[in-house]
Amino acid sequence: MDVEVETLSIIGRADDLVAEELRGHGLRLTVAEARHLARLIGRNPTKVEATIFDIMWSEHCSYKSSRHLLKEHLPTEARNVVLGPGEDAGIIKLCEHEGESFCLVVAHESHNHPSQVMPFEGAATGIGGIVRDVYCMGADVCAVMDALRFGDPHGPHKNKVREVASGVVSGIWQYGNALGVANMGGDVCFDACYDENCLVNVIAMGVVKEREIVRSRVPAAAARERYELILFGKPTDASGFGGAAFASDVLDSDELSESKAAVQVPDPFLKRILAEANKKMLELVHSRGLEIGFKDLGAGGIACATSEIAAAGGFGALIDLSKVPVETPKAGGELPPEVVVCSETQERFVLAVPSSVTGEILHIYNEEYELPHIYHGARAVAIGSVTTDGVYRIVTGAGREAASGGGFVLGGAASAGRGRVVSEGLGQGGSRDAQATAAQRLLCDVKADVITSGITIRRESRVAECQECEPRFAPPKDLGEFLLELLGSPNGASRWPIFSFYDCEVGGRTVIRPGDADAGVFAPLPGSPVGVAVSVDGAPAYGKISQYWAGAHAVAESMRNVACVGATPRALSDCLNFGSPEDPDVFHGFEETLRGVGDAARRICQVDRTDPSSAEPVPIVTGNVSFYNQTATGKAVAASPIVACYGVMEDYSKAVTMGLKRPGSLLFLIGRRYDELGGSLYYERLLGCVGRNVPLVRFGVERSAIRLVLGAIDRGLLEACHDVSSGGVAVTLSEMCMAGRDSCGAGVDLTGVAGIPNGAGSDGDSGAARSAGVAWTGGLRYDRKLFSESPGFVVEVASQNVNDLSKLAAETGVKLFRLGAVLNEPVLRARDNGKTVLEATVGDIRKVWSRGLEHALA
Amino acid sequence: MKPRVAVIQFPGVNCEYETQRALNAAGLDAEVFRWNLDVGRLSSFDAFLLPGGFSYQDRVRAGAIAAKDSVVQEVALQADRGKPVLGICNGAQVLVEAGMVPGLSPGRVEMALGPNRTDGRSGYLCEWVFLKAVEPGRAAFTCAMREGQVVPLPIAHAEGRFVTRSPGTLEALEKERLPRLLYCSQSGEVATAYPSNPNGSVLSAAAVSNRKGNVMAMMPHPERAAWLSQVPDRITGAWGQARLEARGDRTRMSQPGPGRVVFESLLQYLK
């Protein structure tokens, strides 16, 4: 059969005709982008080429709206960074162990749209995709984590919200548990702004020896030696075709069935075997001292992965589509070539290896690990080779009937006058065998770096004044009763009903389970005392008031959580979830968030014990931007920066959990209480409003507090440590009681913990950032002291250590507030100015807190 | 020479490496044995361990396909000759599906591991529980424990509820006092209800052995409790307390945890 190569007609046609043509082909490129493409390549693109650019120029792949701003605002460099943003994962130095330098590999991205449309598959492939990003750096994956944002489970969309929430949680545990990667928890929040757009952000972490890091690029050796491209994993099918474009537009319920086709199909079983085979492959590669390139297949499938791996090394590639193992559609017929090259079928990787080892590597996957027997149609196959002319070509074998003349025919039969014969040789070192095949049909013939260099769009940005204001209200009559209501609510309740579905101990590396402390801790290297602590954070309500502070808080809270266990924050990753960048208000919020994230990462900075004056930023080493989290009617999610912090501790045996340990020991507060209840859980539950006084991050204060906590844990001075964030000191203390021994309680006195608004010495506390604060009246009402979300820590200290802690606090310039003591009575009691203002039994608290989430999800 | 243990790697298994580490730490020489290697090599091992995971994707039922695998048939032969075999979690499901546990009428499937079902919580559960040893001295994997000894171990499964349709099987388990681990409270009272019995298992069984005591199907994960550092400090009782007290002491933290006794028992049994 003589296959016609479909070509788009753009050059010389009117805009409306071009638009119609693009729509007819199911492409989302704008007319201007299509014209830009035709100019770039000097002719009309084939359908395959247009499809590739449609994906590569999508917001999801190109970061066309955000790239320049990310560069401008985010600190990505520090001494411990081995690989910053740009590839599939970021890498930092971890430790020296047995004479080797080991690194921590981290990846973080969103899988929001797929999870809204097909919650189970969307969330599962989110985990599946993020672990591939870590595997392909040559690393062993140790842990995953996720940040989930769902709608209001009691609101008008409650049925859908609950369906999405339970589907997402199932997808995460069923995939992650089967893959055998420990889940370190993460966080879960509910807010009506996610009613129709859930957020599913996923994180994966792994370890690799520094000298065995594998890059997602064809190595320089390919200039001297023939390199082949091996595709392995699941056979390519139509699943996930259009996924990147789908993620780059608003969700439209009218296009639901089409959207479902854009969600990939997960298979953790196959992934586990691929991971085992990868280890064997890497062993072979490292033992021979070979240089390879390794990349996972994500957005844009084969075309994007192979063009990117080639372009990153400065090479081109020749892909023979007829070599790709394809799962033929059940309905019969063949997959169109643009689907084969761009579908996002899961569980696939590509390797660039010297052709001299191709046979051995295929043997590992196909014979030793029996891919074809394990999964129908799965296998490893050499689908093409690296070329040195920098051109990325895709040919079909169907064209082997071949015109004479030894050239390639582009765009169909040359005689039809629409195509073009490419007779210049391909084979400058790279593709001798390709040249040997007479004429093949060329589906794509573009410089690889033209495909990957992307485009930029300058978006309009408009300052949107926050319309919220501070409420005036009386405190609830019985604060103890109200505390129970708050702790039983979706955002106040224990995460255990979700976390207990996650296998958090597979791998045997877990040192602190999710929920037992502010961060999960694992020991990535058996035999080494080094621990890694991780936390992911982002408060939805803050983004409704100030996108800047939402960004700064996400960074600060994740760092604080990691510090709570005793780990030094060493790197960050971020996923910035927003509405449409085409909306100037949304885009301004995005810019503000970036400023906040950047400022916090730079100004809280890394703690260097050997050099206290060092002020290196905590580097942001990877992440992504997810736009278009809004409905077709324009309802966007609140600005939702979600930040993960990776902390390292030299000796994990020093790690501290949050539960109260010993009756009689003392409780201290670090961090003054301010009238900062904007976006608080208190306002949400009591008043159903957001308020205005969003907590500030006082960067200098935050830095000193983190230094103090780290120093104290390192010296063994703390029995327990928990941060103050959502729900304020009241929730912090409740959680410390519940995580503690059954018999423990807490008795505190809040007199004197309040700070003066915009007070002197509070670095970073810019008065301009708030305009509607409640006037200072010389004190803070007791309910505000209890529920204000001004950042801080509550620590438990054995009485014999109090002097040492006070000394350390003085040295670091941190004010310690003596709150009270751990009681030998399971009760939480708070006093203020001589009066008991809150009292609740730990048993009552535990009853509502431990099952609150079940009511929200059932 | 250390006794050699084959840790069988079926496709989809995912606890093989930590299980290998835990065996090695107890003084054994463990090797991961891939499913398609020469079955003839198995006879050179002294004991066998079927680790946790999702063998063959839990197709049909958890453990059902692996139970028919030629590797398991060979392991069953070796077990008949008295060599010890431990199945942990998915490995336990394989042994039950293969009729090796309880093995009252050898080769017949007498029990099953059903989906977790209790009044408090159903479905997959990852949590720590307490277990009490019954007739530990008669079984290869508990012989270093005392009768009635209570240990905390983690579970992580969706199908861990031992069930049987045959009253005779239950009677035999009880009457013959087959070695078992039972779900219990921290103080050692055998538990029939959630949360101490996390899955509704009949007779509160968490692990069941055959008559000879050389084959055991165990739902909890001793390899995740092989070091003190793996024990959560919130666990009530001596082990949680030990973990608390080890804070800041690297040496104590790397001491054995409550699950180590399972592997030490094997070493003792083989000596």
Contacts between the chains, C-beta under 8 A, distances in Angstrom:
chain1	res1	chain2	res2	distance
A	173	B	124	6.2
A	177	B	54	8.0
A	177	B	124	6.9
A	177	B	156	7.4
A	178	B	12	7.2
A	178	B	14	7.4
A	178	B	53	7.8
A	178	B	54	4.7
A	178	B	57	7.7
A	179	B	14	7.0
A	180	B	14	2.5
A	180	B	15	6.9
A	180	B	53	6.2
A	268	B	54	7.8
A	269	B	11	7.2
A	269	B	12	4.9
A	269	B	54	6.4
A	269	B	56	8.0
A	269	B	57	4.0
A	272	B	11	7.7
A	272	B	12	6.0
A	272	B	14	5.9
A	272	B	53	7.8
A	272	B	54	7.9
A	273	B	11	5.4
A	273	B	12	7.4
A	276	B	9	7.8
A	368	B	34	7.6
A	368	B	36	7.7
A	370	B	11	7.7
A	370	B	36	6.0
A	374	B	11	5.4
A	500	B	121	7.8
A	500	B	125	5.7
A	500	B	126	5.7
A	500	B	127	5.9
A	501	B	123	7.0
A	501	B	124	5.2
A	501	B	125	7.6
A	501	B	126	7.2
A	502	B	126	6.3
A	503	B	126	5.1
A	503	B	156	4.8
A	504	B	126	5.9
A	505	B	126	6.8
A	505	B	154	5.6
A	505	B	156	6.5
A	505	B	221	7.1
A	505	B	224	4.6
A	505	B	230	7.3
A	506	B	14	6.1
A	506	B	15	6.3
A	506	B	18	7.8
A	506	B	52	7.7
A	506	B	156	6.9
A	506	B	224	7.8
A	507	B	17	7.7
A	507	B	18	6.0
A	508	B	15	7.8
A	508	B	17	7.8
A	508	B	18	3.0
A	508	B	21	6.6
A	508	B	22	7.3
A	508	B	223	6.0
A	508	B	224	5.5
A	508	B	226	7.2
A	508	B	230	6.8
A	509	B	18	7.8
A	510	B	224	7.7
A	510	B	230	6.8
A	511	B	229	5.5
A	511	B	230	7.3
A	512	B	232	7.6
A	513	B	232	5.7
A	516	B	232	5.7
A	516	B	233	7.6
A	516	B	234	6.0
A	523	B	229	6.9
A	526	B	21	5.9
A	529	B	250	5.3
A	651	B	248	7.8
A	651	B	250	5.9
A	652	B	229	7.0
A	652	B	253	7.8
A	653	B	229	6.8
A	653	B	246	6.6
A	653	B	247	6.5
A	653	B	248	5.9
A	653	B	249	6.1
A	653	B	250	4.8
A	653	B	252	7.7
A	653	B	253	4.0
A	654	B	247	6.7
A	654	B	248	5.0
A	655	B	247	7.7
A	656	B	247	7.4
A	657	B	232	7.9
A	657	B	233	5.7
A	657	B	234	7.0
A	659	B	233	7.5
A	659	B	234	5.4
A	661	B	244	6.6
A	716	B	247	7.1
A	716	B	248	4.5
A	739	B	234	6.4
A	740	B	234	7.5
A	741	B	234	7.8
A	741	B	236	7.4
A	742	B	236	7.4
